[in-house]
Amino acid sequence: VTVPITVGSQADRVLLIWLNNYNAADYVTATTATVNGVSAGAKVASFDTNAANIRGACWLVVAPPEGSYNVVVTAPQAAYQDVVVQLWSGVNQTTPSAASFAKGDGVFTSHTFNVAATSGQTIADFFVSRDSSIVLTPGSGTAVGAPYIANPNVYARSSRSDGPVSSVTWTTTSSNGTGVHYTAVVLIASGGGGGGGATA
């Protein structure tokens, strides 16, 4: 999957590369990402086992260069893969993340994930459900961008939750016929604690 992006001169910026993989086999473990032809390094979070065959991962890239170029995510074999790239600014460049989180969940209309952030931290996340038609709503955070509709019948959305917060919830308009997966990264704002937080 190739995603063209344009990066400006935003201060203290990072890229979050979110991956949704729908496949019976685990292709996430061996999937790699590059940014402008350079490896994005190891995943900061991944969920590789799910009875619904919905799997996810995230890469975090500090100080991506300015300019227009491609983010390329490559699986070891053909698979359904959907990639969303987000540019965040105001993120600590030495220690950009305090924690990461990845989990699958079952067939429910409300999902709670025990991922926490303190003051000066922001939870950035990616929530994915496979269903024929569904609306995803962040119950405790603020939506980032529009919902993503992928295939086959995969619905995804991101949100942000500024600390202090002890968990994140999502609600859906149906019971997610085959389950969901959730991936999150706790970003640390430039300058440490206090108000504000990173910005998408």
Long-range contacts (C-beta under 8 A, 24 or more apart in sequence): 1-72, 1-73, 1-74, 1-81, 1-82, 1-83, 2-70, 2-71, 2-72, 3-70, 3-71, 3-72, 3-73, 3-83, 3-84, 3-85, 4-68, 4-69, 4-70, 4-71, 5-68, 5-69, 5-70, 5-71, 5-85, 5-87, 6-67, 6-68, 7-64, 7-65, 7-66, 7-67, 7-68, 7-69, 7-87, 8-66, 9-66, 10-87, 10-89, 11-89, 11-90, 11-190, 12-89, 12-90, 12-91, 12-92, 12-93, 12-190, 13-63, 13-64, 13-87, 13-88, 13-89, 13-91, 14-60, 14-61, 14-62, 14-63, 14-64, 14-87, 14-88, 14-91, 14-93, 14-96, 14-187, 14-198, 15-40, 15-59, 15-60, 15-61, 15-64, 15-71, 15-85, 15-86, 15-87, 15-88, 16-58, 16-59, 16-60, 16-85, 16-86, 16-88, 16-124, 16-185, 17-58, 17-59, 17-60, 17-61, 17-71, 17-73, 17-83, 17-84, 17-85, 18-56, 18-57, 18-58, 18-83, 18-84, 18-85, 18-86, 18-126, 18-156, 18-158, 18-183, 19-56, 19-57, 19-58, 19-59, 19-73, 19-81, 19-82, 19-83, 20-54, 20-55, 20-56, 20-81, 20-82, 20-83, 20-84, 20-126, 20-128, 20-150, 20-154, 20-156, 20-181, 21-54, 21-55, 21-56, 21-57, 21-75, 21-79, 21-80, 21-81, 22-53, 22-54, 22-55, 22-79, 22-80, 22-81, 22-130, 22-150, 22-152, 22-154, 23-53, 23-55, 23-79, 23-80, 24-53, 25-77, 25-79, 26-55, 27-55, 27-75, 27-76, 27-77, 27-79, 27-81, 28-55, 28-56, 28-57, 30-75, 30-76, 31-57, 31-73, 31-74, 31-75, 31-76, 31-81, 32-73, 32-74, 33-59, 33-71, 33-72, 33-73, 33-74, 34-71, 34-72, 34-74, 35-61, 35-64, 35-69, 35-71, 36-64, 36-65, 36-67, 36-69, 36-70, 37-69, 40-71, 44-97, 44-100, 44-185, 45-100, 45-101, 45-102, 45-183, 45-184, 45-185, 46-102, 46-183, 47-102, 47-103, 47-104, 47-181, 47-182, 47-183, 49-104, 50-104, 50-179, 50-181, 51-104, 51-178, 51-179, 52-104, 52-130, 52-178, 52-179, 52-180, 52-181, 53-178, 54-104, 54-128, 54-129, 54-130, 54-154, 54-178, 54-179, 54-180, 54-181, 55-181, 56-102, 56-126, 56-128, 56-181, 56-182, 56-183, 57-102, 57-183, 58-100, 58-102, 58-126, 58-183, 58-185, 60-96, 60-97, 60-185, 62-91, 62-93, 62-96, 63-93, 80-150, 80-151, 80-152, 80-154, 82-148, 82-150, 82-151, 82-154, 82-156, 84-126, 84-145, 84-148, 84-156, 84-158, 86-124, 86-144, 86-145, 86-158, 86-200, 87-200, 88-124, 88-187, 88-198, 88-199, 88-200, 89-198, 89-199, 90-189, 90-190, 90-196, 90-197, 90-198, 90-199, 91-187, 91-188, 91-189, 91-190, 91-198, 92-187, 92-188, 92-189, 92-190, 92-191, 92-192, 93-190, 95-188, 96-187, 96-188, 97-185, 97-186, 97-187, 97-188, 98-186, 98-187, 98-188, 99-185, 99-186, 100-183, 100-184, 100-185, 100-186, 101-182, 101-183, 101-184, 101-185, 101-186, 102-181, 102-182, 102-183, 102-184, 103-181, 103-182, 104-179, 104-180, 104-181, 104-182, 105-179, 105-180, 105-181, 105-182, 106-176, 106-179, 107-175, 107-176, 107-177, 107-178, 107-179, 108-175, 108-176, 109-171, 109-172, 109-173, 109-174, 109-175, 109-176, 110-139, 110-169, 110-170, 110-171, 110-172, 111-169, 111-170, 111-171, 111-172, 111-180, 111-182, 112-167, 112-168, 112-169, 113-167, 113-168, 113-169, 113-170, 113-182, 113-184, 114-166, 114-167, 115-167, 115-168, 115-184, 115-186, 116-163, 116-164, 116-165, 116-166, 116-167, 116-186, 117-161, 117-162, 117-163, 117-164, 117-165, 117-186, 118-163, 118-164, 118-193, 119-163, 119-164, 119-193, 119-194, 119-195, 120-163, 120-188, 120-189, 120-191, 120-192, 120-193, 120-194, 120-195, 120-196, 120-197, 121-162, 121-163, 121-186, 121-187, 121-188, 121-189, 121-197, 122-160, 122-161, 122-162, 122-163, 122-186, 122-187, 122-189, 122-197, 122-198, 123-160, 123-161, 123-162, 123-163, 123-165, 123-168, 123-184, 123-185, 123-186, 123-187, 124-158, 124-159, 124-160, 124-184, 124-185, 124-186, 124-187, 124-198, 124-200, 125-158, 125-159, 125-160, 125-161, 125-168, 125-182, 125-183, 125-184, 125-185, 126-156, 126-157, 126-158, 126-182, 126-183, 126-184, 127-156, 127-157, 127-158, 127-159, 127-170, 127-180, 127-181, 127-182, 128-154, 128-155, 128-156, 128-180, 128-181, 128-182, 129-154, 129-155, 129-156, 129-172, 129-176, 129-179, 129-180, 130-154, 130-155, 130-176, 130-177, 130-178, 130-179, 130-180, 131-155, 131-172, 131-174, 131-176, 131-177, 131-178, 132-177, 133-174, 134-172, 134-173, 134-174, 134-176, 135-172, 135-173, 136-170, 136-171, 136-172, 137-170, 137-171, 137-172, 138-168, 138-169, 138-170, 139-168, 139-169, 139-170, 139-171, 140-165, 140-167, 140-168, 140-169, 141-168, 144-200, 145-200, 158-200, 160-197, 160-198, 160-200, 162-197, 163-197
